[in-house]
Every structure is written in structure tokens, then in C-alpha cells.
């Protein structure tokens, strides 16, 4: 009896040792372009595919569906990876994939309603100091700007507050971007969004927008990326089937992880599902170099486009 018990204990100890060794082995974590992750050992890497052993079977993953491949102990990458810009002005993150319902609940408070005497649009807050991104055409030639912010109470209801003394910080009419600053509110904390780390989204990926189309506050619309590099007048846009209407301008376009990948700014009126957004790379460039686009209300040229240079006469061209 004692001998059998000792043998059993030794076997259990050996099993625990084997499991501890196996648990230290780092499997590959493969992130797909749709945001999902697969963990397993890569058995073979071909020119256009990966063979991955996930424990219960071997799966084949097309290379064009792989966004990244890293080493990791587990899929606990559900913990967001957040980093700040060099001047800590905005946050960049790699977030876990969640449902649009959950993401809209989390980041809906960071989306604002921007109003001027000539119309309204949307915006989104990028830090806890109240800096807000919107479109240039939303505030074009305006100095009296009001922003409505929203806060979810413990009961789940939204409180809204309109703030009128909003300051224009920077304007870039060529990329249709503007930066505003909302005064701090003691009893109304600022919720802010995270920007995507790069422009790695692909055609067919699910995206969604939050904005105020026709003044309908905090409206959520979803779609996919039609193409991520639509060239229009020398500027590359994200084309999406997400419904974009007047009032959505300046609002965020999110990916399936809740990272902002663009700023919605226009649609083709004669078609359906033809919306466009300014890529996040342009937005980051604007924010990183905001001093170069600083708004100066004493300058008559601030916020205004220059006239096009006059064309040569046909007679001069022929000469």
C-alpha cells in the first residue's frame, strides 16, 4: 500500500514537471486581418500560407490573411497595449476585438456634437485635457463654436452638456482637419478614444462610425472597408460602406477593436454606401505638427484657402 502510494506521488510530480515545462513553451500568436487571433505552433511557412498546429488539429492560414505573428504565452493579449505619442498628446493602442455594441458603449462618450452658426458636425476627444478633432469644413470661417459632450451615468442614461467657449487650436484645410480645445469641466470628465497604430486595415474588414447625422446624436452605423486607398484630388481616402450623412463629418471611423482608423468627412450624394474617411496617418501628422497649422485669429489668412494661381493664356502656351 505504501509502495503504491509512493509510485502514485512520483507519477504526479513527474506529470506536474512535464506540464510546467510545456507551459513555458511560447507558441506563436497569429493576428488575422479581421482582428481575431490564433495561437499554436507554426509547422511550416510557405510562400502564401502558414500551417499551424493548434493542439487539436492543423490548420492552413493564407498569408494574405495574416496581419502579424508574435510569440506569446497565451491569448491574454486581451489586455490592451497602449502607448502615448512623443509629447503625450494622444494615445495609440492595440485593443482586443469586441462586439460593436460593446465598443459603442465604451467609446460613445468620446464622440461630440460640434455646432456653429452655419451648421453642425461631429468630433472626438483624443485626451483627458479636452482636445477634440473634427473636420475643417465643419468650422470653416467660424469662430463661435459650441461642443456638446456626453456622459453616461451609473443608471446607464446619457447626460449632455453644451459648452460654448470652445477654442480653435489648429486648422488644415488641405486635409480637412481641425483641432479644438474644450474647457475643462470639473464634474464632467472627458472620455477619449485611442488611435490605431498604423494603416493596416484591409478591404472587407468590418468598421463602424459614431456621429450626429442630421443632428441625430450618437448614431452608430456599420459597414466594411471598400478600399483603403481611394485617390481623390491627390489625397488618399478610406472608402467604406458605412453610412455617412451630413452631420457625421468629423466623427471617428473605428475598426473592430475600437481603434480610430480615420475621420469621416464626405460621401457621394448620387450613390449609396459610398462614404469616405481621412486615414489615421494624416490625422497623426496633423496632430504631431499642429504648431505648423496653429490658428491665429489676428491673421486674415488663417483658416482660409489661397486662390489658385491664374492660368496661362493659350497664346502664351503655344509660344
Secondary structure by P-SEA (a helix, b strand, c coil): caaaaaaaaaaaaaaaaaaaaaaacccbbbbcccccccccccccccccbbbbbcccbbbbbbcccccccccccccccccccccccccccccccccccccaaaaaaaccccbbbbbcccccbbbbbccccbbbbbbccccccccbbbbbbbbbccccbbbbbbbccccccccccccbbbbbbbcccccbbbbbbbbbcccccccccccccccccccccbbbbbbcccccccccccbbbbbcccccccccccbbbbcccccccccccccccccccccccccaaaaaaaaaacccccccccccccccccccccccccccccc
